[in-house]
């Protein structure tokens, strides 16, 4: 139960910065950066990276299982290829 609560909390922490990805004008308002400024692209990309963390933490434990299965598959492929 604590593990699931931790994953949900991690997802919620990253939800707000990820929402800025869908509302780029919020970046201009919060950080006082014009949309034609190069820093704007970096901040927008930062919001997308928060989205990656949000999605990974929302999937939580399932992402770890997929990672382990992928590593097992890769080891199997390496051993059978040679």
C-alpha positions as CSV (number, residue, x, y, z in Angstrom):
1,X,0.0,0.0,0.0
2,X,2.8,2.4,0.8
3,X,4.5,1.7,-2.5
4,X,1.4,2.5,-4.5
5,X,0.8,5.7,-2.5
6,X,4.4,6.7,-3.2
7,X,4.0,6.2,-6.9
8,X,0.7,8.2,-6.9
9,X,2.3,11.0,-4.9
10,X,5.3,11.1,-7.3
11,X,2.9,11.3,-10.3
12,X,0.9,14.1,-8.7
13,X,4.0,16.2,-8.0
14,X,4.9,16.0,-11.7
15,X,1.4,16.6,-13.0
16,X,1.4,20.4,-12.6
17,X,4.6,21.1,-14.5
18,X,3.4,18.6,-17.2
19,X,0.2,20.6,-17.6
20,X,2.3,23.6,-18.8
21,X,3.2,21.6,-21.8
22,X,-0.4,21.8,-23.1
23,X,-0.7,25.5,-22.2
24,X,2.5,27.2,-23.5
25,X,1.2,30.7,-22.7
26,X,1.5,29.7,-19.0
27,X,5.3,29.5,-19.5
28,X,5.3,33.1,-20.6
29,X,3.2,34.2,-17.7
30,X,5.0,32.3,-15.0
31,X,8.6,32.8,-16.1
32,X,8.2,36.1,-18.0
33,X,9.7,34.7,-21.1
34,X,8.6,35.7,-24.6
35,X,7.6,32.9,-26.9
36,X,10.3,33.9,-29.4
37,X,13.0,33.7,-26.8
38,X,15.3,30.6,-27.0
39,X,14.7,30.0,-23.3
40,X,11.0,29.4,-24.0
41,X,11.9,26.3,-26.1
42,X,13.9,24.9,-23.2
43,X,11.1,25.5,-20.7
44,X,8.6,23.9,-23.0
45,X,10.9,20.9,-23.4
46,X,11.3,20.8,-19.6
47,X,7.5,20.5,-19.3
48,X,7.6,17.5,-21.8
49,X,10.3,15.8,-19.6
50,X,8.1,16.3,-16.6
51,X,5.4,14.5,-18.6
52,X,7.7,11.5,-19.1
53,X,8.3,11.3,-15.4
54,X,4.6,11.7,-14.8
55,X,3.7,8.8,-17.2
56,X,6.5,6.6,-15.8
57,X,5.4,7.2,-12.2
58,X,1.7,6.8,-13.1
59,X,2.5,3.4,-14.4
60,X,4.7,2.8,-11.4
61,X,5.5,-0.8,-10.6
62,X,4.4,-1.9,-14.1
63,X,7.2,0.0,-15.7
64,X,9.7,-1.9,-13.5
65,X,8.3,-5.2,-14.6
66,X,8.5,-4.2,-18.3
67,X,12.1,-3.1,-17.8
68,X,13.0,-6.4,-16.1
69,X,11.3,-8.4,-18.9
70,X,13.1,-6.4,-21.6
71,X,16.5,-7.1,-19.9
72,X,15.7,-10.8,-19.7
73,X,14.7,-10.7,-23.4
74,X,18.0,-9.0,-24.3
75,X,20.0,-11.5,-22.4
76,X,18.2,-14.4,-24.1
77,X,18.8,-12.7,-27.5
78,X,22.5,-12.2,-26.8
79,X,23.0,-15.8,-25.7
80,X,21.1,-17.3,-28.7
81,X,22.7,-15.0,-31.3
82,X,26.2,-16.4,-30.7
